[in-house]
Amino acid sequence: MTTLVENLIVIISKLIKFISNTFNLGSGYTWPGHVALLVNPNFLKSRRIRFKKGVVLVSGTNGKTTTTKLITHLLEKSGYTVSHNKSGANLLNGIASSIILDFPAFGDLNRDFGVFEVDEGALPLVLSNLKASAVVLLNLSRDQLDRYGEVDIISEKWTKSLLSLNPAPTLIVDGDKDYFNSISQAFKGDTIAFGDSVDYLSRTTIKQLYACGEVACTGMHGANRLGSNSLLEGLVTGYIAGTDACKSIQKTRRELLPYTIRKSMGLSKISWLDLNDIKNSLKSLMWRDAGIERNERHLLEAEEMIEMWSSYVMDKEFSNPAGWELQNMLLVSKLIVTSARKRKESRGVHHRTDYQKTDNIHWKKHILIKK
């Protein structure tokens, strides 16, 4: 495609953004990229787009916005010029828009780095359009199943697209996530693994290093995290981390050696109990009967199944975390199902198909369950 046509694409796209902002027609951020890719589907492969040091793509279910901004900040503080999708528009047209808006009116785009946050479902398409020198994979969790499907489906798509790249980029993955093992083992290029564990005070296993908010990926909000709830997590865990850091700095005496865990319980008397089978069945049950859509029949069935499993598990003494974890899962599941059955209305993410309206008269209150 001629330089003149590419110049027109850039100018028209910038004009669309200007008109959208001037007349309050929405943010209009993705429209420049949408128009550019409509006119020229290979726009992002143009020789006029040059990232001299390379392109870094960051993808995952949680934390990609924060990670992208951190990488961009570090590079810019080091004196490099960076193009990135600061608006958070992380599909192909959003990334194309961020590149177009960085273009001069006439001339080529010359930056040291391109650092782009990428939606997990869009990563294969973005990889086929941008020549990445590094790909950062943070995590995968069940999110928007209607769009993406299960975690293994996304993982397989990632693996297929990464293996097709030549030359292969440097792959940077969270080493704590088992589902990245197959990708790392099959990948032909260089792989760098990262990861660390965090305790309840946001302390990592590295002395005096704290991690809180999305970078810790603690699962504090469970599987049903509402958008932007992670901001609240950052406030709470940030306060906890800051408080503990202040206390640790004030310590002048030699640190005590950590205590070892003392086993105060005997071995379970039920050696035939298949904990993994019950755990997996419980996960499926909660997703199926107490997930996004709920009703009395399914909740009652779930309650009966949980009671049955609890009769085998709750009175046992386990000597390993797997048993304790399952007992906690059964208890929490019972509380969720019982509360969902009692609340005969729909409110927020609690959607009852048999009580679809919000009932403020009877149910604008909290439900407390005690034993």
Contacts in CASP RR format, 6 or more apart in sequence:
PFRMAT RR
TARGET T0000
AUTHOR 0000-0000-0000
METHOD contacts of the structure
MODEL  1
MTTLVENLIVIISKLIKFISNTFNLGSGYTWPGHVALLVNPNFLKSRRIR
FKKGVVLVSGTNGKTTTTKLITHLLEKSGYTVSHNKSGANLLNGIASSII
LDFPAFGDLNRDFGVFEVDEGALPLVLSNLKASAVVLLNLSRDQLDRYGE
VDIISEKWTKSLLSLNPAPTLIVDGDKDYFNSISQAFKGDTIAFGDSVDY
LSRTTIKQLYACGEVACTGMHGANRLGSNSLLEGLVTGYIAGTDACKSIQ
KTRRELLPYTIRKSMGLSKISWLDLNDIKNSLKSLMWRDAGIERNERHLL
EAEEMIEMWSSYVMDKEFSNPAGWELQNMLLVSKLIVTSARKRKESRGVH
HRTDYQKTDNIHWKKHILIKK
1 40 0 8 1.000
1 42 0 8 1.000
1 46 0 8 1.000
3 48 0 8 1.000
5 39 0 8 1.000
5 40 0 8 1.000
6 40 0 8 1.000
6 43 0 8 1.000
6 46 0 8 1.000
6 48 0 8 1.000
7 106 0 8 1.000
7 107 0 8 1.000
9 35 0 8 1.000
9 36 0 8 1.000
9 39 0 8 1.000
9 40 0 8 1.000
9 43 0 8 1.000
9 100 0 8 1.000
10 36 0 8 1.000
10 100 0 8 1.000
10 103 0 8 1.000
10 105 0 8 1.000
11 105 0 8 1.000
12 35 0 8 1.000
13 31 0 8 1.000
13 32 0 8 1.000
13 33 0 8 1.000
13 35 0 8 1.000
13 36 0 8 1.000
13 97 0 8 1.000
13 100 0 8 1.000
13 101 0 8 1.000
14 32 0 8 1.000
14 100 0 8 1.000
14 101 0 8 1.000
14 103 0 8 1.000
14 105 0 8 1.000
16 28 0 8 1.000
16 31 0 8 1.000
16 32 0 8 1.000
16 35 0 8 1.000
17 28 0 8 1.000
17 29 0 8 1.000
17 31 0 8 1.000
17 32 0 8 1.000
17 97 0 8 1.000
17 101 0 8 1.000
19 25 0 8 1.000
20 26 0 8 1.000
20 27 0 8 1.000
20 28 0 8 1.000
20 31 0 8 1.000
21 28 0 8 1.000
27 87 0 8 1.000
29 87 0 8 1.000
29 89 0 8 1.000
29 94 0 8 1.000
29 97 0 8 1.000
30 89 0 8 1.000
30 91 0 8 1.000
30 93 0 8 1.000
30 94 0 8 1.000
30 97 0 8 1.000
31 97 0 8 1.000
32 96 0 8 1.000
32 97 0 8 1.000
32 100 0 8 1.000
32 101 0 8 1.000
33 43 0 8 1.000
33 93 0 8 1.000
33 94 0 8 1.000
33 96 0 8 1.000
33 97 0 8 1.000
33 100 0 8 1.000
34 93 0 8 1.000
34 96 0 8 1.000
34 97 0 8 1.000
36 43 0 8 1.000
36 96 0 8 1.000
36 97 0 8 1.000
36 100 0 8 1.000
37 43 0 8 1.000
37 44 0 8 1.000
37 92 0 8 1.000
37 93 0 8 1.000
37 96 0 8 1.000
40 46 0 8 1.000
42 129 0 8 1.000
43 96 0 8 1.000
44 92 0 8 1.000
44 95 0 8 1.000
44 96 0 8 1.000
44 99 0 8 1.000
44 129 0 8 1.000
44 130 0 8 1.000
45 129 0 8 1.000
48 107 0 8 1.000
48 108 0 8 1.000
48 109 0 8 1.000
49 99 0 8 1.000
49 108 0 8 1.000
49 109 0 8 1.000
50 108 0 8 1.000
50 109 0 8 1.000
50 110 0 8 1.000
50 111 0 8 1.000
51 83 0 8 1.000
51 111 0 8 1.000
51 112 0 8 1.000
51 113 0 8 1.000
51 114 0 8 1.000
52 110 0 8 1.000
52 111 0 8 1.000
52 112 0 8 1.000
53 80 0 8 1.000
53 112 0 8 1.000
53 113 0 8 1.000
53 133 0 8 1.000
54 112 0 8 1.000
54 113 0 8 1.000
54 114 0 8 1.000
54 132 0 8 1.000
54 133 0 8 1.000
54 134 0 8 1.000
55 113 0 8 1.000
55 114 0 8 1.000
55 115 0 8 1.000
55 116 0 8 1.000
55 130 0 8 1.000
55 131 0 8 1.000
55 132 0 8 1.000
55 133 0 8 1.000
55 134 0 8 1.000
56 71 0 8 1.000
56 113 0 8 1.000
56 114 0 8 1.000
56 115 0 8 1.000
56 116 0 8 1.000
56 132 0 8 1.000
56 133 0 8 1.000
56 134 0 8 1.000
56 135 0 8 1.000
56 136 0 8 1.000
57 116 0 8 1.000
57 118 0 8 1.000
57 123 0 8 1.000
57 126 0 8 1.000
57 127 0 8 1.000
57 130 0 8 1.000
57 132 0 8 1.000
57 134 0 8 1.000
57 135 0 8 1.000
57 136 0 8 1.000
58 64 0 8 1.000
58 67 0 8 1.000
58 68 0 8 1.000
58 71 0 8 1.000
58 115 0 8 1.000
58 116 0 8 1.000
58 117 0 8 1.000
58 118 0 8 1.000
58 136 0 8 1.000
58 138 0 8 1.000
59 117 0 8 1.000
59 118 0 8 1.000
59 119 0 8 1.000
59 120 0 8 1.000
59 123 0 8 1.000
59 135 0 8 1.000
59 136 0 8 1.000
59 137 0 8 1.000
59 138 0 8 1.000
59 158 0 8 1.000
60 120 0 8 1.000
60 137 0 8 1.000
60 138 0 8 1.000
60 139 0 8 1.000
60 140 0 8 1.000
61 120 0 8 1.000
61 138 0 8 1.000
61 139 0 8 1.000
61 140 0 8 1.000
61 141 0 8 1.000
61 143 0 8 1.000
62 138 0 8 1.000
62 139 0 8 1.000
62 141 0 8 1.000
62 214 0 8 1.000
62 217 0 8 1.000
62 225 0 8 1.000
62 230 0 8 1.000
63 138 0 8 1.000
63 139 0 8 1.000
63 214 0 8 1.000
63 215 0 8 1.000
63 217 0 8 1.000
63 230 0 8 1.000
64 90 0 8 1.000
64 117 0 8 1.000
64 118 0 8 1.000
64 138 0 8 1.000
65 88 0 8 1.000
65 117 0 8 1.000
65 214 0 8 1.000
66 214 0 8 1.000
66 215 0 8 1.000
67 117 0 8 1.000
67 136 0 8 1.000
67 138 0 8 1.000
67 215 0 8 1.000
68 84 0 8 1.000
68 85 0 8 1.000
68 115 0 8 1.000
68 116 0 8 1.000
68 117 0 8 1.000
69 84 0 8 1.000
69 86 0 8 1.000
71 115 0 8 1.000
71 136 0 8 1.000
72 82 0 8 1.000
72 84 0 8 1.000
72 86 0 8 1.000
72 115 0 8 1.000
75 82 0 8 1.000
75 112 0 8 1.000
75 113 0 8 1.000
75 115 0 8 1.000
76 82 0 8 1.000
80 112 0 8 1.000
80 113 0 8 1.000
81 110 0 8 1.000
81 111 0 8 1.000
81 112 0 8 1.000
81 113 0 8 1.000
82 111 0 8 1.000
82 112 0 8 1.000
82 113 0 8 1.000
82 114 0 8 1.000
82 115 0 8 1.000
83 98 0 8 1.000
83 99 0 8 1.000
83 102 0 8 1.000
83 109 0 8 1.000
83 111 0 8 1.000
83 113 0 8 1.000
83 114 0 8 1.000
83 115 0 8 1.000
84 98 0 8 1.000
84 114 0 8 1.000
84 115 0 8 1.000
84 116 0 8 1.000
84 117 0 8 1.000
85 94 0 8 1.000
85 95 0 8 1.000
85 97 0 8 1.000
85 98 0 8 1.000
85 116 0 8 1.000
85 117 0 8 1.000
86 98 0 8 1.000
87 94 0 8 1.000
87 97 0 8 1.000
87 98 0 8 1.000
88 94 0 8 1.000
88 117 0 8 1.000
89 95 0 8 1.000
89 97 0 8 1.000
89 98 0 8 1.000
90 116 0 8 1.000
90 117 0 8 1.000
90 118 0 8 1.000
90 119 0 8 1.000
90 122 0 8 1.000
91 119 0 8 1.000
91 122 0 8 1.000
92 122 0 8 1.000
92 125 0 8 1.000
92 126 0 8 1.000
92 129 0 8 1.000
95 116 0 8 1.000
95 118 0 8 1.000
95 126 0 8 1.000
95 130 0 8 1.000
98 116 0 8 1.000
99 109 0 8 1.000
102 109 0 8 1.000
102 111 0 8 1.000
103 109 0 8 1.000
116 126 0 8 1.000
116 130 0 8 1.000
118 126 0 8 1.000
120 140 0 8 1.000
120 143 0 8 1.000
120 148 0 8 1.000
120 154 0 8 1.000
121 147 0 8 1.000
121 148 0 8 1.000
121 154 0 8 1.000
121 157 0 8 1.000
123 157 0 8 1.000
123 158 0 8 1.000
123 161 0 8 1.000
124 157 0 8 1.000
124 158 0 8 1.000
124 160 0 8 1.000
124 161 0 8 1.000
127 135 0 8 1.000
127 161 0 8 1.000
127 162 0 8 1.000
127 165 0 8 1.000
128 161 0 8 1.000
132 165 0 8 1.000
132 169 0 8 1.000
133 169 0 8 1.000
133 170 0 8 1.000
134 169 0 8 1.000
134 170 0 8 1.000
134 171 0 8 1.000
134 172 0 8 1.000
135 162 0 8 1.000
135 169 0 8 1.000
135 170 0 8 1.000
135 171 0 8 1.000
135 172 0 8 1.000
136 172 0 8 1.000
136 173 0 8 1.000
137 158 0 8 1.000
137 171 0 8 1.000
137 172 0 8 1.000
137 173 0 8 1.000
137 174 0 8 1.000
137 180 0 8 1.000
137 183 0 8 1.000
138 174 0 8 1.000
138 217 0 8 1.000
139 174 0 8 1.000
139 177 0 8 1.000
139 217 0 8 1.000
140 151 0 8 1.000
140 154 0 8 1.000
140 155 0 8 1.000
140 177 0 8 1.000
140 179 0 8 1.000
141 151 0 8 1.000
141 223 0 8 1.000
142 149 0 8 1.000
142 150 0 8 1.000
142 151 0 8 1.000
142 223 0 8 1.000
142 287 0 8 1.000
148 154 0 8 1.000
151 179 0 8 1.000
152 179 0 8 1.000
155 179 0 8 1.000
155 180 0 8 1.000
155 182 0 8 1.000
155 183 0 8 1.000
158 183 0 8 1.000
159 182 0 8 1.000
159 183 0 8 1.000
159 186 0 8 1.000
162 168 0 8 1.000
162 171 0 8 1.000
162 183 0 8 1.000
162 187 0 8 1.000
163 186 0 8 1.000
163 187 0 8 1.000
163 188 0 8 1.000
168 187 0 8 1.000
168 188 0 8 1.000
168 189 0 8 1.000
168 190 0 8 1.000
169 189 0 8 1.000
170 189 0 8 1.000
170 190 0 8 1.000
170 191 0 8 1.000
170 192 0 8 1.000
171 183 0 8 1.000
171 184 0 8 1.000
171 187 0 8 1.000
171 189 0 8 1.000
171 190 0 8 1.000
171 191 0 8 1.000
171 192 0 8 1.000
172 191 0 8 1.000
172 192 0 8 1.000
172 193 0 8 1.000
172 194 0 8 1.000
173 180 0 8 1.000
173 183 0 8 1.000
173 184 0 8 1.000
173 191 0 8 1.000
173 192 0 8 1.000
173 193 0 8 1.000
173 194 0 8 1.000
174 180 0 8 1.000
174 193 0 8 1.000
174 194 0 8 1.000
174 195 0 8 1.000
175 193 0 8 1.000
175 194 0 8 1.000
175 195 0 8 1.000
176 195 0 8 1.000
176 196 0 8 1.000
176 197 0 8 1.000
184 191 0 8 1.000
184 193 0 8 1.000
196 204 0 8 1.000
196 205 0 8 1.000
196 206 0 8 1.000
196 209 0 8 1.000
196 211 0 8 1.000
197 204 0 8 1.000
197 205 0 8 1.000
198 204 0 8 1.000
198 211 0 8 1.000
198 212 0 8 1.000
198 216 0 8 1.000
198 218 0 8 1.000
200 240 0 8 1.000
201 240 0 8 1.000
201 241 0 8 1.000
201 244 0 8 1.000
202 210 0 8 1.000
202 211 0 8 1.000
202 212 0 8 1.000
202 216 0 8 1.000
202 237 0 8 1.000
202 238 0 8 1.000
202 240 0 8 1.000
202 241 0 8 1.000
202 244 0 8 1.000
203 209 0 8 1.000
203 210 0 8 1.000
203 241 0 8 1.000
203 244 0 8 1.000
204 210 0 8 1.000
204 211 0 8 1.000
208 245 0 8 1.000
208 248 0 8 1.000
210 238 0 8 1.000
210 241 0 8 1.000
210 242 0 8 1.000
210 244 0 8 1.000
210 245 0 8 1.000
211 241 0 8 1.000
212 233 0 8 1.000
212 234 0 8 1.000
212 237 0 8 1.000
212 238 0 8 1.000
212 240 0 8 1.000
212 241 0 8 1.000
213 230 0 8 1.000
213 233 0 8 1.000
213 234 0 8 1.000
213 237 0 8 1.000
213 238 0 8 1.000
214 230 0 8 1.000
214 233 0 8 1.000
214 234 0 8 1.000
216 237 0 8 1.000
218 233 0 8 1.000
218 237 0 8 1.000
219 225 0 8 1.000
220 233 0 8 1.000
220 237 0 8 1.000
221 229 0 8 1.000
221 230 0 8 1.000
221 233 0 8 1.000
224 291 0 8 1.000
224 349 0 8 1.000
226 349 0 8 1.000
263 319 0 8 1.000
265 317 0 8 1.000
265 318 0 8 1.000
265 319 0 8 1.000
266 317 0 8 1.000
266 319 0 8 1.000
267 317 0 8 1.000
267 319 0 8 1.000
268 316 0 8 1.000
268 317 0 8 1.000
268 318 0 8 1.000
268 319 0 8 1.000
268 323 0 8 1.000
269 316 0 8 1.000
269 317 0 8 1.000
270 312 0 8 1.000
270 316 0 8 1.000
273 312 0 8 1.000
273 313 0 8 1.000
273 316 0 8 1.000
275 322 0 8 1.000
275 323 0 8 1.000
275 326 0 8 1.000
276 322 0 8 1.000
278 309 0 8 1.000
278 312 0 8 1.000
278 313 0 8 1.000
278 326 0 8 1.000
279 322 0 8 1.000
279 325 0 8 1.000
279 326 0 8 1.000
279 329 0 8 1.000
281 305 0 8 1.000
281 309 0 8 1.000
282 306 0 8 1.000
282 309 0 8 1.000
282 326 0 8 1.000
282 329 0 8 1.000
282 330 0 8 1.000
282 333 0 8 1.000
285 302 0 8 1.000
285 305 0 8 1.000
285 306 0 8 1.000
285 333 0 8 1.000
286 302 0 8 1.000
286 333 0 8 1.000
286 336 0 8 1.000
286 337 0 8 1.000
288 298 0 8 1.000
289 298 0 8 1.000
289 299 0 8 1.000
289 301 0 8 1.000
289 302 0 8 1.000
289 337 0 8 1.000
290 298 0 8 1.000
290 299 0 8 1.000
290 302 0 8 1.000
290 333 0 8 1.000
290 336 0 8 1.000
290 337 0 8 1.000
290 340 0 8 1.000
292 349 0 8 1.000
292 351 0 8 1.000
293 351 0 8 1.000
293 353 0 8 1.000
294 340 0 8 1.000
294 350 0 8 1.000
294 351 0 8 1.000
294 352 0 8 1.000
294 353 0 8 1.000
295 352 0 8 1.000
295 353 0 8 1.000
295 354 0 8 1.000
296 341 0 8 1.000
296 354 0 8 1.000
299 337 0 8 1.000
299 340 0 8 1.000
299 341 0 8 1.000
300 341 0 8 1.000
302 333 0 8 1.000
302 337 0 8 1.000
303 334 0 8 1.000
303 337 0 8 1.000
303 338 0 8 1.000
303 341 0 8 1.000
306 330 0 8 1.000
306 333 0 8 1.000
306 334 0 8 1.000
306 337 0 8 1.000
307 334 0 8 1.000
309 330 0 8 1.000
310 330 0 8 1.000
310 334 0 8 1.000
313 323 0 8 1.000
313 326 0 8 1.000
313 327 0 8 1.000
313 330 0 8 1.000
314 327 0 8 1.000
314 330 0 8 1.000
314 331 0 8 1.000
316 323 0 8 1.000
318 324 0 8 1.000
318 327 0 8 1.000
335 369 0 8 1.000
338 369 0 8 1.000
339 367 0 8 1.000
339 369 0 8 1.000
340 350 0 8 1.000
340 352 0 8 1.000
342 367 0 8 1.000
343 350 0 8 1.000
343 352 0 8 1.000
343 363 0 8 1.000
343 367 0 8 1.000
344 352 0 8 1.000
344 355 0 8 1.000
344 359 0 8 1.000
344 362 0 8 1.000
344 363 0 8 1.000
345 352 0 8 1.000
345 355 0 8 1.000
345 357 0 8 1.000
345 358 0 8 1.000
345 359 0 8 1.000
345 362 0 8 1.000
345 363 0 8 1.000
346 352 0 8 1.000
346 355 0 8 1.000
346 356 0 8 1.000
346 357 0 8 1.000
346 358 0 8 1.000
347 358 0 8 1.000
347 363 0 8 1.000
END
